Amino acid sequence: MLRVIDLTTGYGPVEVLHEVNLDFEDANIVTVLGANGAGKSTLIRTVSGILKPWKGSILFGDNEISHMDTSQIAKLGIAHVPEGRHIFPNLTVKENLLLGGYFRTDDENKETLDHVLELFPLLKERIGQKGGNLSGGEQQMLAIGRGLMAKPRLLLLDEPSLGLAPILVSEIFETVKRLAQHEKVQVLLVEQNARKALDISDIGYVMVLGRVVLSGTSDELSKNPEVRKLYLGGQNV
């Protein structure tokens, strides 16, 4: 559904993305790999409308969304789960989740809330607790659940493994895989944990200093010598 064409943008006078191209090509999960400063989060923020392109286009289905407001983009079916989770610590789990469906009706939100709590049983157990009292892994589940409350067709996930213990990272990635396979949600995954990201994705892009320098199927990237050297510790996946 998503196509990024010759996208150039930045902050102030500083150009960060340089003619970036990305296409889902019927994939369920597309991952974008790269070191800190590669431009991965800038790409996600531009797709969700937080940043505006200087040049190029972003197409979502039949819609040109490059210059739409974030609320318009969300209503089209794109949900952004930001790096660092950014939940509301003084609101309960339920209140955090309901904010994700702010533009939907109460009846729609009730049905979706029940479904999200089925996907994340831990959140159901903590439904009345404040978000700030949850563990890091639980907060990440809450952030993803909040995104799902909008009933998105495309979920933008920015560094979901950041700061989590390895066992929680595996759980989060299994959840993402399940969403793509069983919930029919496409996922654009920005991630530094290349091994985990390639394990669950269909297509991958490697970014360096704001440019896409390599792309291919996840299997192709996993076997690529440069990707193995830079991101996979010199070993095959």
Rosetta silent file (secondary structure, phi, psi, omega in degrees, C-alpha in Angstrom):
SEQUENCE: MLRVIDLTTGYGPVEVLHEVNLDFEDANIVTVLGANGAGKSTLIRTVSGILKPWKGSILFGDNEISHMDTSQIAKLGIAHVPEGRHIFPNLTVKENLLLGGYFRTDDENKETLDHVLELFPLLKERIGQKGGNLSGGEQQMLAIGRGLMAKPRLLLLDEPSLGLAPILVSEIFETVKRLAQHEKVQVLLVEQNARKALDISDIGYVMVLGRVVLSGTSDELSKNPEVRKLYLGGQNV
SCORE:     score description
SCORE:     0.000 S_00000001
   1 L     0.000  -27.402 -172.845    0.000    0.000    0.000 S_00000001
   2 E  -104.688  133.468  172.494    2.857    2.392    0.720 S_00000001
   3 E  -133.136  128.781  174.949    5.233    3.895   -1.825 S_00000001
   4 E  -111.187  124.936 -171.948    7.887    6.491   -1.037 S_00000001
   5 E  -124.539  115.037  174.618    9.275    8.168   -4.151 S_00000001
   6 E    49.425   44.948 -174.439   12.420   10.321   -4.225 S_00000001
   7 E   -77.445  124.685  176.404   11.718   11.597   -0.710 S_00000001
   8 E  -128.594  129.796  177.030   13.918   14.452    0.485 S_00000001
   9 E  -162.417  178.320  179.545   13.412   16.261    3.787 S_00000001
  10 E  -176.335 -162.104 -178.568   15.176   17.437    6.931 S_00000001
  11 E  -121.967  124.841 -177.520   15.119   19.728    9.948 S_00000001
  12 L    58.984 -130.193  179.504   15.594   23.467    9.546 S_00000001
  13 L   -88.128   -1.213 -172.076   18.258   23.980    6.893 S_00000001
  14 E   -93.539  117.529  177.102   19.742   20.481    7.355 S_00000001
  15 E   -79.266  125.957 -176.200   18.813   17.895    4.731 S_00000001
  16 E  -108.908  -44.216  177.264   18.507   14.450    6.360 S_00000001
  17 E  -103.290  135.406 -175.898   16.821   12.240    3.739 S_00000001
  18 E  -122.919   97.889  174.901   18.185   12.278    0.202 S_00000001
  19 E    50.254   56.455 -179.560   15.862   10.955   -2.525 S_00000001
  20 E   -82.390  134.571  176.011   14.714    7.905   -0.563 S_00000001
  21 E  -122.273  137.846 -179.258   12.620    5.291   -2.380 S_00000001
  22 E  -152.183  138.801 -179.151   10.659    2.510   -0.688 S_00000001
  23 E  -143.053  131.575 -179.783    7.920    0.185   -1.918 S_00000001
  24 L   -69.822  -29.916  176.612    5.981   -2.476   -0.011 S_00000001
  25 L    48.213   46.516  178.765    5.573   -4.633   -3.152 S_00000001
  26 L    66.183   13.048  177.749    2.766   -6.655   -1.495 S_00000001
  27 L   -76.011  153.037  174.983    4.970   -7.415    1.530 S_00000001
  28 L   -85.518  -42.857 -179.870    3.434   -7.760    4.993 S_00000001
  29 E  -128.317  124.648  174.603    6.448   -6.470    6.922 S_00000001
  30 E  -115.044  129.130  179.505    9.112   -4.138    5.529 S_00000001
  31 E  -110.983  144.689  175.459   12.099   -3.362    7.722 S_00000001
  32 E  -117.847  118.040 -177.494   14.478   -0.412    7.487 S_00000001
  33 E  -104.196  156.813  176.611   17.911   -1.023    8.984 S_00000001
  34 L   160.720  158.059  179.264   20.671    1.418    9.793 S_00000001
  35 L   -74.772  173.345  173.248   22.861    2.852   12.514 S_00000001
  36 L   -55.860  136.020  179.236   21.967    5.861   14.653 S_00000001
  37 L    86.342    3.898 -178.475   21.719    8.930   12.446 S_00000001
  38 L   -75.134  -19.960 -179.299   20.907    6.983    9.302 S_00000001
  39 L   106.024    9.434 -176.272   17.555    8.762    8.911 S_00000001
  40 H   -63.474  -50.118 -179.277   15.260    5.874    9.842 S_00000001
  41 H   -66.882  -34.088  176.484   13.143    7.792   12.358 S_00000001
  42 H   -62.082  -39.177  177.198   13.014   10.799   10.044 S_00000001
  43 H   -61.092  -48.366 -179.981   11.539    8.531    7.372 S_00000001
  44 H   -61.358  -44.881 -177.631    8.847    7.257    9.748 S_00000001
  45 H   -64.868  -30.440  178.902    8.042   10.764   10.988 S_00000001
  46 H   -76.240  -38.867  177.626    7.625   11.997    7.410 S_00000001
  47 H   -62.228  -38.717 -176.985    5.310    9.131    6.444 S_00000001
  48 L   -82.571   -5.583  174.594    3.103    9.859    9.469 S_00000001
  49 L    95.853   -0.069  178.842    2.972   13.585    8.655 S_00000001
  50 L   -67.373  -41.353  172.658    5.006   14.952   11.572 S_00000001
  51 L  -107.413  151.230  177.917    7.590   16.184    9.072 S_00000001
  52 L  -105.876  141.166  178.548    6.752   17.478    5.602 S_00000001
  53 L   -66.277  145.868  170.118    8.687   16.461    2.489 S_00000001
  54 L   -85.117  -38.086  177.775   10.835   19.002    0.738 S_00000001
  55 E  -144.533  163.440  175.010   10.690   16.976   -2.477 S_00000001
  56 E    90.791 -177.344 -174.735    9.203   13.688   -3.617 S_00000001
  57 E  -135.183  152.886  170.748    5.948   11.880   -2.934 S_00000001
  58 E  -126.962  117.950 -178.578    4.412    9.487   -0.413 S_00000001
  59 E  -110.787  132.971  176.064    1.561    7.365   -1.774 S_00000001
  60 E  -125.600  104.420 -170.648   -0.752    5.288    0.393 S_00000001
  61 L    62.186 -124.964  179.547   -3.053    3.248   -1.801 S_00000001
  62 L   -94.338    6.376 -173.824   -4.586    5.777   -4.184 S_00000001
  63 E  -104.388  133.206  169.366   -3.871    8.730   -1.899 S_00000001
  64 E   -87.243  112.322 -171.726   -1.017   11.218   -2.091 S_00000001
  65 L  -108.210    5.724 -171.715   -0.386   11.898    1.601 S_00000001
  66 L   -53.863  -35.893 -174.080    2.805   13.958    1.429 S_00000001
  67 L  -119.969   21.178  174.972    1.176   17.192    2.591 S_00000001
  68 L   -81.072  155.956  172.045   -1.744   15.872    4.637 S_00000001
  69 L   -69.659  158.291  179.419   -2.132   16.602    8.345 S_00000001
  70 H   -59.978  -36.851  179.969   -1.273   13.822   10.764 S_00000001
  71 H   -65.923  -38.371  177.454   -4.948   13.427   11.704 S_00000001
  72 H   -64.747  -41.356  179.961   -5.920   12.958    8.050 S_00000001
  73 H   -65.331  -40.712  178.336   -3.186   10.366    7.608 S_00000001
  74 H   -62.369  -41.261 -178.959   -4.329    8.508   10.726 S_00000001
  75 H   -67.726  -24.091  175.731   -7.915    8.405    9.459 S_00000001
  76 H   -73.870  -18.085  177.216   -6.698    6.856    6.197 S_00000001
  77 L   117.278   26.275  176.572   -5.354    3.938    8.234 S_00000001
  78 E  -115.550  123.412  178.700   -1.743    4.721    9.216 S_00000001
  79 E  -117.687  137.974 -175.629   -0.774    4.496   12.895 S_00000001
  80 E  -111.291  119.933  173.006    2.609    5.597   14.275 S_00000001
  81 E  -104.076  103.902 -168.544    4.169    3.903   17.316 S_00000001
  82 L   -75.840  159.935  172.111    7.070    6.256   18.126 S_00000001
  83 L   -60.288  136.304  179.584   10.540    5.465   19.395 S_00000001
  84 L    85.111    3.088  171.541   10.584    5.558   23.176 S_00000001
  85 L    74.499  -52.586  176.570    6.882    4.566   23.389 S_00000001
  86 L    53.120   44.760  170.865    5.637    7.989   24.597 S_00000001
  87 L   -76.060  170.038  178.016    2.722    6.650   26.580 S_00000001
  88 L   -95.947  105.567 -169.519    0.907    8.937   29.019 S_00000001
  89 L   -65.130  -27.650 -176.872    2.333    7.898   32.425 S_00000001
  90 L   -92.623   -0.423  175.458   -0.411    9.456   34.560 S_00000001
  91 L  -100.272  153.639  179.132   -3.257    7.892   32.580 S_00000001
  92 E   -72.008  168.120  175.912   -4.458    4.335   33.080 S_00000001
  93 H   -56.201  -45.770 -179.349   -3.838    1.577   30.573 S_00000001
  94 H   -62.885  -42.693 -179.632   -7.449    1.854   29.414 S_00000001
  95 H   -64.893  -40.413  176.047   -7.245    5.636   29.030 S_00000001
  96 H   -59.299  -45.235 -178.562   -4.016    5.338   27.035 S_00000001
  97 H   -64.263  -44.732 -177.101   -5.625    2.811   24.710 S_00000001
  98 H   -64.126  -28.425  176.891   -8.789    4.825   24.172 S_00000001
  99 H   -63.672  -27.259  178.311   -6.732    7.838   23.125 S_00000001
 100 L   -66.915  -21.946  179.047   -5.538    5.760   20.167 S_00000001
 101 L  -111.867   36.542 -171.355   -9.085    5.681   18.830 S_00000001
 102 L   -60.501  -25.887 -176.836   -9.915    9.328   19.510 S_00000001
 103 L   -98.680    7.702 -179.766  -11.571    9.831   16.112 S_00000001
 104 L  -105.665  166.283 -177.915  -13.721    6.681   16.258 S_00000001
 105 L   -76.790  163.207  179.204  -17.105    6.145   17.905 S_00000001
 106 H   -60.443  -41.822 -179.908  -17.545    4.729   21.412 S_00000001
 107 H   -64.153  -42.407  178.143  -19.076    1.530   20.021 S_00000001
 108 H   -63.430  -43.198 -179.762  -16.193    1.062   17.584 S_00000001
 109 H   -64.986  -37.100  179.996  -13.658    1.687   20.343 S_00000001
 110 H   -62.916  -45.163  179.498  -15.332   -0.789   22.710 S_00000001
 111 H   -63.516  -44.737 -178.914  -15.136   -3.573   20.130 S_00000001
 112 H   -68.178  -38.341  178.406  -11.522   -2.751   19.234 S_00000001
 113 H   -59.740  -44.737  178.380  -10.515   -2.428   22.901 S_00000001
 114 H   -59.051  -40.637 -178.860  -11.809   -5.919   23.619 S_00000001
 115 H   -69.269  -42.134  179.124   -9.794   -7.250   20.689 S_00000001
 116 H   -62.474  -38.407  179.076   -6.588   -5.433   21.686 S_00000001
 117 H   -70.160  -24.840  172.140   -6.872   -6.841   25.214 S_00000001
 118 H   -70.284  -38.008  179.020   -7.189  -10.316   23.710 S_00000001
 119 H   -69.602  -32.853 -176.527   -3.947   -9.707   21.809 S_00000001
 120 L  -125.724   79.333 -177.302   -2.200   -8.392   24.952 S_00000001
 121 H   -57.073  -30.759  179.081   -3.512  -10.318   28.009 S_00000001
 122 H   -62.438  -36.249  178.685   -0.977   -8.554   30.256 S_00000001
 123 H   -67.944  -34.662  178.416   -2.629   -5.218   29.476 S_00000001
 124 H   -63.638  -38.021  178.595   -5.993   -6.669   30.412 S_00000001
 125 H   -67.019  -26.177 -175.154   -4.587   -7.624   33.828 S_00000001
 126 L  -112.322   23.218 -170.769   -3.316   -4.058   34.302 S_00000001
 127 L   -55.590  -31.389 -178.530   -6.222   -2.218   32.705 S_00000001
 128 L   -98.365   -1.737 -179.754   -6.698    0.141   35.684 S_00000001
 129 L   -80.627  154.050  175.548   -3.015    0.766   36.441 S_00000001
 130 E   -72.551  143.195 -177.855   -1.240    3.948   35.405 S_00000001
 131 H   -58.148  -33.700 -178.608    0.946    3.614   32.335 S_00000001
 132 H   -68.681  -14.611  179.724    3.990    4.915   34.188 S_00000001
 133 H   -91.657   -1.315  179.910    3.862    1.939   36.562 S_00000001
 134 L   -82.386  157.363  173.986    4.270   -0.627   33.777 S_00000001
 135 L   -71.182  169.850  179.995    7.537   -2.318   32.880 S_00000001
 136 H   -59.517  -43.110  179.353    9.355   -1.339   29.685 S_00000001
 137 H   -65.645  -40.012  178.372    7.986   -4.350   27.809 S_00000001
 138 H   -66.650  -37.668  177.252    4.463   -3.689   29.010 S_00000001
 139 H   -64.912  -36.608  177.992    4.744   -0.045   27.975 S_00000001
 140 H   -67.278  -39.917  175.207    5.825   -1.146   24.501 S_00000001
 141 H   -61.455  -39.977  179.310    2.804   -3.453   24.287 S_00000001
 142 H   -64.012  -41.679  179.800    0.652   -0.525   25.417 S_00000001
 143 H   -64.214  -41.209  177.964    2.128    1.723   22.726 S_00000001
 144 H   -67.510  -43.973  178.498    1.448   -0.886   20.035 S_00000001
 145 H   -60.029  -40.418  177.377   -2.041   -1.516   21.414 S_00000001
 146 H   -60.590  -40.953  176.669   -2.757    2.222   21.367 S_00000001
 147 H   -63.248  -38.732 -178.481   -1.767    2.283   17.695 S_00000001
 148 H   -69.845  -20.544  179.445   -4.058   -0.657   16.942 S_00000001
 149 L   -62.882  -20.007  177.610   -7.025    1.171   18.479 S_00000001
 150 L   -83.613    1.390 -177.260   -7.161    3.244   15.283 S_00000001
 151 L    52.596   56.021 -174.901   -7.778    0.031   13.276 S_00000001
 152 L   -75.111  154.800  168.067   -4.815    0.794   10.996 S_00000001
 153 L   -92.233  -24.388  179.322   -4.022   -0.831    7.692 S_00000001
 154 E  -133.443  127.319  179.280   -0.373    0.195    8.129 S_00000001
 155 E  -110.203  123.470  176.906    1.522    0.294   11.439 S_00000001
 156 E   -96.691  114.248 -176.540    4.723    2.375   11.637 S_00000001
 157 E  -112.825  117.451 -176.621    6.962    0.917   14.351 S_00000001
 158 E  -106.706  106.354  176.463   10.010    2.937   15.372 S_00000001
 159 L    51.990   58.381 -177.771   12.629    0.934   17.314 S_00000001
 160 L   -66.627  -19.772 -178.381   10.211   -1.297   19.289 S_00000001
 161 L   -89.446   -2.548 -172.740   13.086   -3.272   20.857 S_00000001
 162 L   -59.107  122.798  174.286   14.853   -0.200   22.285 S_00000001
 163 L    76.638   10.582 -177.885   15.832   -0.666   25.919 S_00000001
 164 L  -102.567  150.288  174.717   14.164   -4.055   26.353 S_00000001
 165 L   -65.293  151.565 -176.884   15.609   -7.292   27.724 S_00000001
 166 H   -52.500  -40.643 -178.087   16.257   -9.988   25.058 S_00000001
 167 H   -66.399  -34.233  177.746   13.338  -12.172   26.158 S_00000001
 168 H   -73.806  -34.272  176.610   10.963   -9.201   25.869 S_00000001
 169 H   -60.046  -45.093  179.060   12.409   -8.286   22.475 S_00000001
 170 H   -61.239  -39.588 -179.813   11.541  -11.771   21.201 S_00000001
 171 H   -66.158  -42.154  179.695    8.018  -11.429   22.572 S_00000001
 172 H   -64.244  -42.407 -178.742    7.485   -8.039   20.928 S_00000001
 173 H   -69.027  -34.793  174.890    8.720   -9.287   17.557 S_00000001
 174 H   -63.903  -37.793  177.201    6.493  -12.360   17.745 S_00000001
 175 H   -63.653  -44.229  179.128    3.582  -10.017   18.394 S_00000001
 176 H   -61.697  -42.980  178.815    4.488   -7.915   15.349 S_00000001
 177 H   -61.752  -41.989 -179.547    4.717  -11.038   13.211 S_00000001
 178 H   -65.093  -39.167  178.213    1.324  -12.210   14.467 S_00000001
 179 H   -59.953  -43.658 -178.521   -0.243   -8.831   13.668 S_00000001
 180 H   -69.094  -38.579 -174.537    0.959   -9.030   10.078 S_00000001
 181 H   -80.562  -38.719 -170.184   -0.045  -12.651    9.563 S_00000001
 182 H  -112.383  -21.347 -178.709   -3.379  -12.811   11.375 S_00000001
 183 L  -102.413   -1.630  177.775   -4.615   -9.239   11.787 S_00000001
 184 L    58.533   36.932  175.988   -3.904   -8.202    8.179 S_00000001
 185 L  -105.550  122.482  173.472   -1.924   -5.161    9.320 S_00000001
 186 E   -77.980  149.574 -173.498    1.056   -4.212    7.193 S_00000001
 187 E  -130.240  128.182  167.469    4.082   -3.068    9.191 S_00000001
 188 E  -103.680  111.662 -171.301    6.911   -0.654    8.395 S_00000001
 189 E  -108.948  117.719  173.725    9.530   -1.547   10.987 S_00000001
 190 E  -100.815  124.604 -167.666   12.474    0.724   11.764 S_00000001
 191 L  -158.199  141.159  172.768   14.966   -1.214   13.845 S_00000001
 192 L   -90.939  -20.756  177.999   18.630   -1.497   14.850 S_00000001
 193 L   -79.542   83.550 -171.721   18.257   -5.147   15.885 S_00000001
 194 H   -62.195  -39.824 -176.776   18.894   -6.397   12.354 S_00000001
 195 H   -60.823  -50.146 -179.373   18.783  -10.087   13.173 S_00000001
 196 H   -65.340  -42.327 -177.070   15.329   -9.961   14.758 S_00000001
 197 H   -63.768  -43.974 -179.619   13.972   -7.559   12.141 S_00000001
 198 H   -69.629  -28.980  178.961   15.117   -9.676    9.191 S_00000001
 199 H   -60.795  -34.493 -173.445   13.755  -12.815   10.840 S_00000001
 200 H  -107.084   -9.807 -173.480   10.169  -11.524   10.665 S_00000001
 201 L   -95.420  164.928  177.709   10.180   -9.208    7.634 S_00000001
 202 L   -97.756  -41.569 -178.037    9.647   -9.878    3.934 S_00000001
 203 E  -130.395  147.206  178.346   11.645   -7.015    2.431 S_00000001
 204 E  -133.422  152.115  174.456   14.441   -4.895    3.864 S_00000001
 205 E  -128.394  140.099  176.758   16.150   -1.590    3.151 S_00000001
 206 E  -111.018  125.372  179.712   19.509   -0.470    4.513 S_00000001
 207 E  -110.041  140.474  174.734   20.001    3.245    5.097 S_00000001
 208 E  -136.328  120.242  176.844   23.287    5.106    5.534 S_00000001
 209 L    48.913   48.459  172.557   23.378    8.859    6.147 S_00000001
 210 L    81.704    7.525  179.124   19.906    9.476    4.781 S_00000001
 211 E  -125.559  146.488  170.795   20.194    7.314    1.674 S_00000001
 212 E   -82.052  118.115 -176.585   18.983    3.822    0.829 S_00000001
 213 E  -106.890  -10.953 -177.184   22.162    1.963   -0.116 S_00000001
 214 E  -160.073  142.642  175.334   20.818   -1.574   -0.303 S_00000001
 215 E  -151.380  160.769  179.590   17.473   -3.335   -0.622 S_00000001
 216 E   163.454 -176.039  174.371   16.134   -6.815   -1.238 S_00000001
 217 E   -66.614  158.562 -179.935   14.254   -9.660    0.342 S_00000001
 218 H   -61.066  -35.393  178.391   15.071  -10.308    3.975 S_00000001
 219 H   -65.756  -41.627  178.217   16.717  -13.585    2.988 S_00000001
 220 H   -62.890  -43.902  179.989   18.923  -11.817    0.450 S_00000001
 221 H   -66.952  -36.173  179.433   19.987   -9.191    2.972 S_00000001
 222 H   -62.607  -29.721 -178.145   20.671  -11.846    5.617 S_00000001
 223 H   -94.703   -7.142 -178.485   23.130  -13.519    3.248 S_00000001
 224 L   -70.129  127.247 -176.905   24.729  -10.304    2.021 S_00000001
 225 H   -57.338  -40.437 -178.803   28.380  -10.122    3.224 S_00000001
 226 H   -68.302  -40.398  177.948   28.244   -6.400    3.982 S_00000001
 227 H   -65.107  -41.991  178.221   25.000   -6.702    5.961 S_00000001
 228 H   -62.368  -40.395 -177.758   26.421   -9.648    7.906 S_00000001
 229 H   -68.327  -43.762 -172.309   29.595   -7.710    8.638 S_00000001
 230 H   -85.743  -34.000 -169.722   27.939   -4.464    9.700 S_00000001
 231 H  -121.766  -16.917 -173.984   24.697   -5.623   11.330 S_00000001
 232 L  -119.001   17.593  176.407   24.802   -9.357   12.040 S_00000001
 233 L    67.443   25.088  176.586   28.186   -9.816   13.705 S_00000001
 234 L    76.559   10.470 -177.970   29.722  -11.452   10.649 S_00000001
 235 L  -119.153  157.274  172.826   27.463  -14.513   10.857 S_00000001
 236 L   -69.625  150.256  172.084   24.620  -15.907    8.795 S_00000001
 237 L   -73.479    0.000    0.000   21.126  -15.588   10.204 S_00000001
